């Protein structure tokens, strides 16, 4: 049985694929300029919620469009999808999904906009 953090990542991945079918996703940003791009960052699970746990996950978005608008629009769509859906998968139900951080900045190359979002969800066994 996968842990709550991996299960929540699977849910998020399904939401991302539905929301952005033409956007590349993977482990590393593309070196070939295939933008926009989405990547999972760090995740962790804490035993700070009874009867289950809390899960925190980061999502990174990149774009080479002029200005930060494309990244911000992607972040808005991700937040909307994750916060308004009921999430049940495997042995867990995820509730109270909230964005804890949203940041957008220009990467060191001076051309690529980079967004970072952090979400927290409460995971209850079912």
RAHUWO-V188825 format. One line per field, one symbol per residue. ss: DSSP state (2 for helix, 1 for strand, 0 for the rest). phi: phi as a letter, one per 30 degrees, with the letter a starting at -180 (. if undefined). A space follows every 10 residues. Layout:
ss: ???
phi: ???
//
This chain:
ss: 0002222222 2222222220 0001100000 0000001111 1111110000 0011111111 1110000022 2222222222 2222001110 0111111111 1111110000 0011111111 111110
phi: .ddddddddd ddeddddddb dccdbldbed dcidcdbbbd cdbabcdcbc cbacbcbcbc bbacddided ddddddddee dddccdbbah cbccbhdbdc abbbaddddi bcdbcbbbcb bcccdb
//
